Amino acid sequence: MSVNYIYNTNGQPEYAVIPIQEWESVKKLIKESTALKSNSNEFKPSDYKGILSNLNLDLDSEITEMRNQWTRNI
């Protein structure tokens, strides 16, 4: 498994990007743990909406900065 990290402007890792197969495993674990806590067996991404809202990110500038960091060797 390869995990890729997205770093902030200070060089600190801020996000982790994982392969879809790993996400499916994590999603299954989340379903199992939430099923134990509630009657619903359905994973709802909307339950996690706003998780990063307290960071007050300017998404346009963040995306532009990430694009500027990309290098391509074609």
C-alpha positions as a printed Julia matrix, in Angstrom:
74×3 Matrix{Float64}:
   0.0    0.0     0.0
   1.28   3.43   -0.85
   0.05   6.43    1.06
   0.59   9.87   -0.43
   0.58  12.98    1.68
  -0.49  16.53    0.93
   1.61  19.05    2.81
   0.67  22.53    3.99
   2.73  25.65    3.3
   4.84  24.94    6.41
   5.85  21.53    5.08
   3.73  19.63    7.58
   1.6   16.71    6.35
  -2.03  17.8     6.34
  -3.87  15.08    4.4
  -3.26  11.48    3.47
  -4.34  10.02    0.13
  -4.83   6.26    0.13
  -5.62   3.74   -2.63
  -9.29   2.97   -3.22
  -8.86  -0.64   -2.02
  -7.66   0.64    1.33
 -10.53   3.13    1.48
 -12.99   0.29    0.9
 -11.45  -1.55    3.88
 -11.65   1.56    6.03
 -15.23   2.21    4.91
 -16.15  -1.33    5.91
 -14.64  -0.81    9.37
 -16.52   2.48    9.72
 -19.77   0.74    8.77
 -19.15  -1.95   11.36
 -18.33   0.51   14.12
 -21.29   2.79   13.36
 -23.6   -0.22   13.15
 -22.64  -1.06   16.7
 -23.53   2.49   17.78
 -26.77   2.86   15.85
 -29.46   0.87   14.12
 -28.38   2.13   10.67
 -26.02  -0.1     8.72
 -25.49   2.47    5.96
 -22.32   4.54    5.61
 -23.24   8.2     5.12
 -20.47  10.53    3.92
 -22.75  13.44    4.82
 -22.1   12.59    8.48
 -18.56  13.88    7.89
 -19.54  17.03    5.99
 -17.87  20.12    7.37
 -15.04  18.28    9.08
 -12.53  20.77    7.64
 -14.77  23.84    7.77
 -13.03  25.18   10.87
  -9.82  25.62    8.83
 -11.38  28.44    6.75
  -9.49  27.35    3.64
  -9.52  29.36    0.43
 -10.07  26.39   -1.86
  -9.17  28.22   -5.05
  -5.76  29.27   -3.75
  -5.15  25.83   -2.2
  -5.91  24.09   -5.5
  -3.75  26.55   -7.44
  -0.88  25.97   -5.02
  -1.2   22.2    -5.33
  -1.21  22.45   -9.12
   1.93  24.59   -9.0
   3.65  21.86   -6.99
   2.92  19.14   -9.53
   5.78  18.1   -11.76
   5.36  15.94  -14.8
   8.08  14.03  -16.57
   6.47  13.07  -19.85
